[in-house]
Amino acid sequence: MSKGTAATEQRRPPRLEDVARLAGVSPKTASRVLNKEAYVQEDTRERVLRAVKDLDYRPNPSARSLAANRSFLVAMLYDNASPNYTMQVQNGVLQACDANHYGMVMRPMDSTSAQFVERVEALISERRLDGLVLTPPIADHLPLLKRLDRAKVPYACVSPRSRKGAGADMDEVAASCEMVTYLASLGHRRIGHIMGPADHGAADWRLEGYKLGLKAAGLKFNASLLARGTFLFDSGVAGAVKLFKLTDPPTAIFAANDDMAAGVIWAANKAGIDVPGELSVSGFDDTPLSRQIWPPLTTIHQPCQDLGRIACMQLFARIREGRGALIRAPYSMCIRESTAPLP
């Protein structure tokens, strides 16, 4: 070998074959380890990963894609009005993709469009996607789910209505019930609720939890204390204005997400209603917004980032092993300055 050839070899980035040679395995086995496929012995996996580290090996995306007959690309589809929620879920999906050497496409979709399913199919075909992470309400779009099942396209859902399949969720009914019973424990007897959009599973679960919370506190359900929202700030303002106009307005309002709860606080300030002195306000999600407004918002911590990460990990399980589970994540109450005992 000439000096020029030797120098070229020294400058050449390490290849999969080099990793396999150092680990004492075949290139195919090394590839299976890097792709985190099942049925690889643990000592073999450790040898390959040690060789990767020793050689500072970085997979070539194009070569990896050709060798595995995959694109190593997934898409997260969303049609959610709350940018705070979407951003948090996206961060979790990105974490899972980075840990598994996958790329991610973010794609907003209008799930009410007549061409919705066809547009998703076109995206899968054009980008050669290995799978999809579906967020609500897309996670509950039955025509799309049936088409994906028929085409054997792997997918995982965030907070789907169904407890079957792969993805992640939390007990939103129990969380909402706990929030309403907390408001009742402060002495509030007229507790309003600003609901989410009618086609959204989360809106139904949080309304159900609201009703259960009233029942647990010995309070009667009163439909006049409800207002329909869209998960957007402006709909929280509109819902609050409607409830403020009641002859006997609520002394506490539980909004179905933080964006709408922020709208309630804004409307209260404009109307000269002190929060929490005259009106307690609570939300749901614990997005960064809940800690940025004044007073800071009492809310339910929904682990949105964890939901995105777990759902994406279950998608990878479906891609690699043909199966995945629906994992339930825990929630917690965040008590802050927007709620107080009834004067």
MODAMO-V733717 format. One record per residue. RES is the residue in one letter. OMEGA is omega in degrees with one decimal (999 if undefined). Layout:
RES|OMEGA ; RES|OMEGA
//
This chain:
M|-179.6 ; S|178.9 ; K|179.7 ; G|179.9 ; T|179.4 ; A|179.7 ; A|179.1 ; T|179.2 ; E|-178.7 ; Q|-178.8 ; R|-175.5 ; R|177.0 ; P|179.8 ; P|-179.6 ; R|179.7 ; L|179.7 ; E|178.1 ; D|177.5 ; V|-178.6 ; A|-178.8 ; R|-178.8 ; L|-178.3 ; A|-179.6 ; G|179.1 ; V|177.3 ; S|176.4 ; P|179.6 ; K|178.8 ; T|177.8 ; A|178.4 ; S|180.0 ; R|178.0 ; V|-178.0 ; L|178.8 ; N|177.6 ; K|177.1 ; E|-177.9 ; A|172.5 ; Y|170.9 ; V|-178.3 ; Q|-173.0 ; E|-179.9 ; D|176.3 ; T|179.4 ; R|-178.7 ; E|179.6 ; R|-179.0 ; V|-179.0 ; L|176.7 ; R|178.1 ; A|177.4 ; V|-178.9 ; K|-178.3 ; D|-177.7 ; L|-174.1 ; D|-176.9 ; Y|175.4 ; R|-176.3 ; P|172.6 ; N|-174.2 ; P|-177.7 ; S|180.0 ; A|179.8 ; R|-179.2 ; S|179.8 ; L|-177.0 ; A|-175.7 ; A|-176.9 ; N|175.3 ; R|176.9 ; S|-174.0 ; F|179.8 ; L|175.5 ; V|179.6 ; A|170.5 ; M|-179.9 ; L|-179.9 ; Y|175.4 ; D|-173.5 ; N|-175.5 ; A|-175.3 ; S|179.5 ; P|179.5 ; N|179.2 ; Y|-177.3 ; T|-179.0 ; M|-179.5 ; Q|178.5 ; V|179.0 ; Q|179.6 ; N|178.4 ; G|178.4 ; V|178.8 ; L|177.4 ; Q|-179.0 ; A|180.0 ; C|179.4 ; D|-178.7 ; A|-177.3 ; N|177.3 ; H|176.7 ; Y|170.9 ; G|-178.5 ; M|173.9 ; V|173.4 ; M|-177.7 ; R|172.7 ; P|-178.1 ; M|172.8 ; D|-174.9 ; S|177.6 ; T|-178.7 ; S|178.5 ; A|-178.7 ; Q|-173.5 ; F|-176.3 ; V|179.7 ; E|179.2 ; R|176.2 ; V|178.6 ; E|179.3 ; A|178.3 ; L|-180.0 ; I|-178.0 ; S|-175.7 ; E|-176.5 ; R|-178.7 ; R|-174.9 ; L|174.7 ; D|-179.0 ; G|-174.6 ; L|165.9 ; V|-175.4 ; L|177.5 ; T|-179.1 ; P|3.9 ; P|-179.8 ; I|-179.5 ; A|-178.8 ; D|-177.5 ; H|-171.7 ; L|178.1 ; P|178.4 ; L|-178.5 ; L|178.5 ; K|180.0 ; R|178.9 ; L|178.3 ; D|-178.3 ; R|-179.5 ; A|-179.4 ; K|174.6 ; V|-179.8 ; P|175.2 ; Y|174.6 ; A|-172.7 ; C|171.5 ; V|177.5 ; S|176.8 ; P|175.6 ; R|-177.7 ; S|176.7 ; R|178.3 ; K|174.6 ; G|-175.5 ; A|177.8 ; G|-177.5 ; A|175.7 ; D|173.1 ; M|-177.6 ; D|-175.6 ; E|177.6 ; V|-179.7 ; A|-179.1 ; A|-179.5 ; S|176.9 ; C|-179.2 ; E|179.3 ; M|-178.1 ; V|177.8 ; T|175.4 ; Y|178.9 ; L|178.0 ; A|-179.9 ; S|177.4 ; L|178.3 ; G|-178.8 ; H|179.6 ; R|174.3 ; R|-175.7 ; I|178.9 ; G|178.0 ; H|173.1 ; I|-172.7 ; M|172.2 ; G|-178.9 ; P|-172.0 ; A|-176.1 ; D|-172.4 ; H|-179.6 ; G|-178.9 ; A|179.1 ; A|179.6 ; D|-178.4 ; W|-176.9 ; R|174.1 ; L|177.8 ; E|178.0 ; G|176.3 ; Y|-179.4 ; K|179.0 ; L|178.4 ; G|176.4 ; L|-178.9 ; K|-179.5 ; A|-179.2 ; A|-179.9 ; G|-179.5 ; L|179.7 ; K|175.4 ; F|-179.8 ; N|-175.7 ; A|-179.0 ; S|179.6 ; L|177.7 ; L|171.5 ; A|-179.2 ; R|177.2 ; G|-177.3 ; T|-173.2 ; F|178.1 ; L|-179.4 ; F|-176.2 ; D|179.7 ; S|173.4 ; G|176.1 ; V|-177.9 ; A|179.5 ; G|179.3 ; A|179.4 ; V|178.0 ; K|-178.1 ; L|178.9 ; F|-176.3 ; K|179.5 ; L|177.5 ; T|177.1 ; D|-173.7 ; P|179.5 ; P|173.8 ; T|175.8 ; A|177.5 ; I|173.4 ; F|178.3 ; A|-173.1 ; A|169.0 ; N|-174.1 ; D|-180.0 ; D|179.5 ; M|177.2 ; A|176.1 ; A|176.6 ; G|177.4 ; V|-179.9 ; I|178.3 ; W|-179.8 ; A|179.1 ; A|179.0 ; N|179.4 ; K|-178.8 ; A|-179.9 ; G|179.2 ; I|-176.5 ; D|174.5 ; V|10.2 ; P|-174.7 ; G|179.7 ; E|-177.2 ; L|173.2 ; S|-177.6 ; V|176.2 ; S|-178.2 ; G|-177.7 ; F|173.3 ; D|-174.6 ; D|174.2 ; T|177.9 ; P|179.3 ; L|-176.1 ; S|-179.4 ; R|-176.4 ; Q|179.8 ; I|175.7 ; W|-6.1 ; P|176.8 ; P|-167.4 ; L|166.7 ; T|-173.3 ; T|173.0 ; I|175.6 ; H|171.3 ; Q|-175.5 ; P|-173.2 ; C|-179.6 ; Q|177.9 ; D|179.3 ; L|178.1 ; G|-179.2 ; R|-178.1 ; I|179.6 ; A|-179.9 ; C|176.8 ; M|177.5 ; Q|173.2 ; L|178.7 ; F|176.7 ; A|177.9 ; R|-179.2 ; I|-173.2 ; R|-172.5 ; E|178.9 ; G|179.7 ; R|177.4 ; G|-177.3 ; A|173.3 ; L|-174.2 ; I|178.4 ; R|179.8 ; A|-178.9 ; P|174.4 ; Y|175.1 ; S|176.7 ; M|175.2 ; C|-178.1 ; I|-179.3 ; R|-168.8 ; E|-177.7 ; S|177.8 ; T|-179.5 ; A|177.4 ; P|178.1 ; L|-178.5 ; P|999
//
